[in-house]
Amino acid sequence: PALRRLSRSLLTHYHKGSRPVRDWRTTTNVAIDLMVYAILSVDEKNQVLTTYVWYRQHWTDEFLRWDPERFDNLTEISLPVESIWVPDILINEFVDVGKSPHVPYVYVSNYGEVQNLKPIQVMTACSLDIYNFPFDVQNCSLTFTSWLHHIRDINLSLWRQPELVKFDRSVFMNQGEWELLYVLSCFQEFRVKSSDSYAEMKFYVVIRRRPLFYTVSLLLPSIFLMVMDIVGFYLPPNSGERVSFKITLLLGYSVFLIIVSDTLPATAVGTPLIGIYFVVCMALLVISLTETILIVRLVHRQDLQPHVPPWVRRLLLERAPVLLCIRHRSSLSPSRTQGSDISREGENDSTAKLNQCSCEDTRDCATVGGTGPAPLSTDAPAEGPPAVAGVLREVTAIRRFLERREEFREVSREWLQVGYVLDVLLFRAYLLAVLAYTLTLGTLWSLWRDV
């Protein structure tokens, strides 16, 4: 009966159409409080932030006061929100009506203090900066203001101290992609040209993305592919497997970019740094493949190619190995040259024996006198029977062919040494570029992570 009598007494002659003050010069002060409950979604493409907040406000209604002794010491009562005056405080950044539950009652104390507590799903416009994705920190504002009443009619203030609002995570659901860092609050006056001023209470919701998922699914696979590209340089430069290996890596990285393209945030404002990182990694793979093709072309020069130019020999075979501490492969040449000399000696011995045998057959050995076979020359007239002369011509042709082939092999070995030194030089330059690029990005992302 006390609740019914008090409700009937307060609302019988109450007029909700006017501001609840006895003197129109009195300003209605509305205290506001905000607690973030959850970050529902962040739409980078449309620049929309969806949050779920607990909103609280209280003000003084001079027509909702009573003496508790007349109503069984009743000091608080809940009244329908449609039956009393409520300030027209809205959020300026609203872009869509959220699915907020309707709270039909407000609390009223015997001093006329009205408390309106309600949860709100807020869909607000926010300038999202995704350059640092996935280590980005977003700062979105929620501006509460009276849409109609100027500051002389309705003034705004903060319910709690700013320090308490800043680090209040008591109701925040900390299980999603985003974590709440802090909530800043400030009061300011807003004026449109020459009109009256309006009171505004701004809440800056600062959130940070958790990068673990994106690090595992985006960064680590890309890093692994780049490491495999670096390891591919240890394949022999005169082997064709390196080209096919790097082409396979390039195709694999292209498929990887197609898969992760849907994961990257898409905006018309700018490109995230991780997108630039992927493009640069693709460019490095292309440069690596180009370098490999150049080296393979260099070490597989055809037989009709000339010798290594003197300036290339002096620069790459003499100075570069000393300056860069490159292990020169010229140690392979003496053994091969020695082997070619041995083969030449074997050919000379066989030719001498063949000449000696031919002398015995033609009984001209006494004329030779044991001084060895005469030098083979096409200019000298052939001696002996026609069959022996034909054999000598064939042996001479074979010897010249072998000398010609050995000369081609020597040219190939020289170009192989040039290709080896150039491969090591380009590999070290490529490795320095990759390391510098990795350290730069790692430093930037670590700084953004600690902000």
QUIJO-V695460 format. One record per backbone hydrogen bond with DSSP energy under -1.0 kcal/mol. CO is the residue of the C=O (numbers start at 1). NH is the residue of the N-H. E is the energy in kcal/mol with one decimal. If there is no record, write none. Layout:
BEGIN
co=CO nh=NH e=E
co=CO nh=NH e=E
END
This chain:
BEGIN
co=1 nh=5 e=-2.6
co=2 nh=6 e=-2.5
co=3 nh=7 e=-2.6
co=4 nh=8 e=-2.6
co=5 nh=9 e=-2.2
co=6 nh=10 e=-2.3
co=7 nh=11 e=-2.1
co=8 nh=12 e=-1.2
co=19 nh=21 e=-2.4
co=20 nh=62 e=-1.7
co=23 nh=26 e=-2.2
co=28 nh=155 e=-2.3
co=30 nh=157 e=-2.0
co=31 nh=58 e=-1.9
co=32 nh=159 e=-3.0
co=33 nh=56 e=-2.3
co=35 nh=54 e=-3.3
co=37 nh=173 e=-3.0
co=38 nh=52 e=-2.6
co=41 nh=50 e=-2.7
co=43 nh=48 e=-1.9
co=47 nh=126 e=-2.0
co=48 nh=43 e=-2.9
co=49 nh=124 e=-2.6
co=50 nh=40 e=-1.6
co=50 nh=41 e=-1.6
co=51 nh=122 e=-2.9
co=52 nh=37 e=-2.7
co=52 nh=38 e=-1.7
co=53 nh=120 e=-2.8
co=54 nh=35 e=-1.8
co=55 nh=118 e=-2.5
co=56 nh=33 e=-2.6
co=57 nh=116 e=-3.2
co=58 nh=31 e=-2.6
co=59 nh=114 e=-3.3
co=61 nh=64 e=-1.6
co=67 nh=70 e=-1.5
co=68 nh=71 e=-1.3
co=68 nh=73 e=-2.2
co=75 nh=110 e=-1.5
co=77 nh=108 e=-2.7
co=79 nh=106 e=-2.2
co=80 nh=83 e=-1.3
co=87 nh=89 e=-1.7
co=88 nh=147 e=-1.9
co=90 nh=145 e=-2.1
co=91 nh=94 e=-1.4
co=93 nh=125 e=-2.2
co=98 nh=100 e=-1.8
co=104 nh=81 e=-2.8
co=106 nh=79 e=-2.3
co=107 nh=115 e=-3.0
co=108 nh=77 e=-2.3
co=109 nh=112 e=-1.8
co=110 nh=66 e=-1.2
co=112 nh=61 e=-3.8
co=113 nh=109 e=-2.3
co=114 nh=59 e=-1.6
co=115 nh=107 e=-2.2
co=116 nh=57 e=-1.6
co=118 nh=55 e=-2.6
co=120 nh=53 e=-2.7
co=122 nh=51 e=-2.6
co=123 nh=95 e=-2.6
co=123 nh=96 e=-1.0
co=124 nh=49 e=-2.8
co=126 nh=128 e=-1.2
co=130 nh=133 e=-1.5
co=131 nh=273 e=-2.8
co=132 nh=135 e=-2.8
co=136 nh=209 e=-1.9
co=138 nh=207 e=-2.5
co=140 nh=205 e=-3.3
co=142 nh=203 e=-2.0
co=143 nh=92 e=-2.3
co=144 nh=201 e=-2.6
co=145 nh=90 e=-2.6
co=150 nh=153 e=-1.4
co=150 nh=154 e=-2.5
co=153 nh=28 e=-2.9
co=155 nh=30 e=-3.1
co=157 nh=32 e=-2.5
co=161 nh=165 e=-1.8
co=162 nh=166 e=-2.1
co=163 nh=167 e=-1.3
co=166 nh=183 e=-1.6
co=177 nh=210 e=-2.7
co=179 nh=208 e=-2.5
co=182 nh=206 e=-2.3
co=184 nh=204 e=-3.0
co=186 nh=202 e=-2.8
co=188 nh=200 e=-2.5
co=190 nh=198 e=-2.9
co=192 nh=195 e=-2.4
co=197 nh=151 e=-2.6
co=198 nh=190 e=-3.2
co=200 nh=188 e=-2.4
co=201 nh=144 e=-2.8
co=202 nh=186 e=-2.0
co=203 nh=142 e=-2.4
co=204 nh=184 e=-2.3
co=205 nh=140 e=-2.4
co=206 nh=181 e=-2.5
co=206 nh=182 e=-1.1
co=207 nh=138 e=-2.4
co=208 nh=179 e=-2.7
co=211 nh=215 e=-2.5
co=212 nh=216 e=-2.2
co=213 nh=217 e=-2.4
co=214 nh=218 e=-2.1
co=214 nh=219 e=-1.4
co=215 nh=220 e=-2.5
co=218 nh=222 e=-1.2
co=219 nh=223 e=-2.6
co=220 nh=224 e=-2.7
co=221 nh=225 e=-2.2
co=222 nh=226 e=-2.0
co=223 nh=227 e=-2.3
co=224 nh=228 e=-2.3
co=225 nh=229 e=-1.8
co=226 nh=230 e=-1.9
co=227 nh=231 e=-2.6
co=228 nh=232 e=-1.7
co=230 nh=233 e=-1.4
co=231 nh=234 e=-2.0
co=232 nh=235 e=-1.4
co=236 nh=239 e=-1.6
co=240 nh=244 e=-1.3
co=241 nh=245 e=-2.3
co=242 nh=246 e=-2.4
co=243 nh=247 e=-2.2
co=244 nh=248 e=-2.0
co=245 nh=249 e=-1.9
co=246 nh=250 e=-2.4
co=247 nh=251 e=-2.3
co=248 nh=252 e=-2.5
co=249 nh=253 e=-2.5
co=250 nh=254 e=-1.9
co=251 nh=255 e=-2.2
co=252 nh=256 e=-2.1
co=253 nh=257 e=-2.2
co=254 nh=258 e=-1.8
co=255 nh=259 e=-1.9
co=256 nh=260 e=-2.2
co=260 nh=264 e=-1.4
co=272 nh=276 e=-1.4
co=273 nh=277 e=-2.4
co=274 nh=278 e=-2.1
co=275 nh=279 e=-2.0
co=276 nh=280 e=-2.6
co=277 nh=281 e=-2.3
co=278 nh=282 e=-2.3
co=279 nh=283 e=-2.3
co=280 nh=284 e=-2.5
co=281 nh=285 e=-2.1
co=282 nh=286 e=-2.1
co=283 nh=287 e=-2.6
co=284 nh=288 e=-2.6
co=285 nh=289 e=-2.4
co=286 nh=290 e=-2.5
co=287 nh=291 e=-2.6
co=288 nh=292 e=-2.1
co=289 nh=293 e=-2.4
co=290 nh=294 e=-2.2
co=291 nh=295 e=-2.3
co=292 nh=296 e=-2.7
co=293 nh=297 e=-2.3
co=294 nh=298 e=-1.8
co=295 nh=299 e=-2.3
co=302 nh=305 e=-1.5
co=309 nh=313 e=-2.4
co=310 nh=314 e=-2.8
co=311 nh=315 e=-2.0
co=312 nh=316 e=-2.9
co=313 nh=317 e=-1.3
co=314 nh=319 e=-1.5
co=315 nh=320 e=-1.9
co=319 nh=323 e=-2.6
co=320 nh=324 e=-2.5
co=321 nh=326 e=-1.6
co=329 nh=332 e=-1.5
co=332 nh=336 e=-1.5
co=333 nh=337 e=-3.5
co=334 nh=338 e=-3.7
co=335 nh=339 e=-2.4
co=336 nh=340 e=-2.2
co=337 nh=341 e=-2.5
co=338 nh=342 e=-2.6
co=339 nh=343 e=-2.3
co=340 nh=344 e=-2.3
co=341 nh=345 e=-2.9
co=342 nh=346 e=-2.6
co=343 nh=347 e=-2.5
co=344 nh=348 e=-2.8
co=345 nh=349 e=-3.0
co=346 nh=350 e=-2.5
co=347 nh=351 e=-2.4
co=348 nh=352 e=-2.7
co=349 nh=353 e=-2.9
co=350 nh=354 e=-2.3
co=351 nh=355 e=-2.5
co=352 nh=356 e=-2.9
co=353 nh=357 e=-2.7
co=354 nh=358 e=-2.0
co=355 nh=359 e=-2.0
co=356 nh=360 e=-2.0
co=357 nh=361 e=-2.1
co=358 nh=362 e=-1.7
co=359 nh=364 e=-2.4
co=364 nh=368 e=-1.4
co=365 nh=369 e=-2.4
co=385 nh=389 e=-2.0
co=386 nh=390 e=-2.2
co=387 nh=391 e=-2.0
co=388 nh=392 e=-2.5
co=389 nh=393 e=-2.1
co=390 nh=394 e=-2.1
co=391 nh=395 e=-2.7
co=392 nh=396 e=-2.4
co=393 nh=397 e=-2.3
co=394 nh=398 e=-2.6
co=395 nh=399 e=-2.5
co=396 nh=400 e=-2.4
co=397 nh=401 e=-2.3
co=398 nh=402 e=-2.5
co=399 nh=403 e=-2.6
co=400 nh=404 e=-2.6
co=401 nh=405 e=-2.7
co=402 nh=406 e=-2.6
co=403 nh=407 e=-2.0
co=404 nh=408 e=-2.2
co=405 nh=409 e=-2.5
co=406 nh=410 e=-2.2
co=407 nh=411 e=-2.1
co=408 nh=412 e=-2.5
co=409 nh=413 e=-2.6
co=410 nh=414 e=-2.2
co=411 nh=415 e=-2.4
co=412 nh=416 e=-2.2
co=413 nh=417 e=-2.2
co=414 nh=418 e=-2.3
co=415 nh=419 e=-2.7
co=416 nh=420 e=-2.3
co=417 nh=421 e=-2.5
co=418 nh=422 e=-2.7
co=419 nh=423 e=-2.2
co=420 nh=424 e=-2.3
co=421 nh=425 e=-2.3
co=422 nh=426 e=-2.6
co=423 nh=427 e=-2.3
co=424 nh=428 e=-2.2
co=425 nh=429 e=-2.0
co=426 nh=430 e=-2.7
co=427 nh=431 e=-2.7
co=428 nh=432 e=-2.4
co=429 nh=433 e=-2.1
co=430 nh=434 e=-2.3
co=431 nh=435 e=-2.5
co=432 nh=436 e=-2.6
co=433 nh=437 e=-2.3
co=434 nh=438 e=-2.5
co=435 nh=439 e=-2.8
co=436 nh=440 e=-2.1
co=437 nh=441 e=-2.1
co=438 nh=442 e=-2.7
co=439 nh=443 e=-2.4
co=440 nh=444 e=-2.3
co=441 nh=445 e=-2.7
co=442 nh=446 e=-2.1
co=443 nh=447 e=-2.2
co=444 nh=448 e=-2.4
co=445 nh=449 e=-2.1
co=446 nh=450 e=-1.4
END
